[in-house]
Amino acid sequence: FIVGLFGLNETSDLWNFLVISIASICSLGTLFFTYDIAYELFGEKVAKISCWLYILCPYTLFFTISGSLTCYMCLGFSFCYWIIIKSHIFDDKSKIKINILKISTQCSLGCMFLSSLRPSGSLFSILYLTLMSLYIFYKYKNVKYLYILIGSIIYSLFQLNQSYAYIIFAVSDFIKEGGMFFGV
């Protein structure tokens, strides 16, 4: 829509610049979340090594330059894990006051983002939100916190249903491969 305002299409330089810029911002976000997660769990040395591994991975550059959905998926996955790590919800010895409503909302938004991208994002979201719901119900014995998570599970199931034809096509195409590794 934006490039259409200038009378351009998907093959224009502006389009490519926008796609690469947004993918680059997503990669930087993933890098931030990767560093912060590793720092919280293992310390600064592991956080720096994790970041360098992410930066030096050839697929990071390839997916960013191509504007691939993989950049968005990595951002969504790292955001979901970052929410869990920063919330200290599983840390029983934490002195931090835990806001379950805030955590549920953030997890739901991250999972809805992932579910909107790919079927694998929907599957991840369903599993992630189900486990989160069970944990919150078990630990806090309160159903009011679960409404947002259950709503997001329903959204993820809807997205999975919407991509049913794509899933069937991909699985049947994979089965027809004939024993080669993706044609290589």
NORZIKA-V234075 format. One record per pair of residues at least 6 apart in sequence whose C-alpha atoms are under 7 Angstrom apart, sorted by the first residue. I is the first residue (numbers start at 1). J is the second residue. D is the distance in whole Angstrom. If there is no record, write none. Layout:
{{I/J/D} {I/J/D}}
//
This chain:
{{3/9/6} {3/14/7} {3/15/6} {9/15/7} {19/67/5} {20/64/6} {20/65/6} {20/66/7} {20/67/5} {23/64/5} {23/67/5} {23/71/6} {24/64/6} {26/71/6} {26/72/6} {26/75/6} {27/64/7} {27/71/6} {27/75/7} {29/75/6} {30/74/6} {30/75/5} {30/78/6} {31/51/6} {33/78/6} {33/79/6} {33/82/6} {34/50/7} {34/51/7} {34/78/7} {35/47/5} {35/48/7} {35/50/7} {35/51/6} {37/82/6} {37/85/7} {38/46/6} {38/47/5} {39/46/7} {39/47/5} {54/60/7} {63/70/6} {63/71/6} {64/71/6} {73/114/6} {76/110/6} {76/113/7} {76/114/6} {79/110/7} {80/107/6} {80/110/6} {83/103/7} {83/107/7} {87/98/7} {87/103/7} {88/94/7} {89/98/7} {100/145/7} {101/145/6} {104/148/6} {104/149/6} {105/148/6} {108/148/7} {108/149/6} {108/152/6} {111/125/5} {112/152/6} {112/155/7} {112/156/7} {114/121/5} {114/122/6} {115/121/5} {115/122/4} {115/125/7} {115/156/5} {115/159/6} {116/159/6} {119/160/6} {119/163/7} {122/156/5} {122/157/7} {122/159/7} {122/160/6} {125/156/7} {126/153/5} {126/156/6} {129/149/6} {129/153/6} {133/146/6} {133/149/7} {137/143/6}}
//
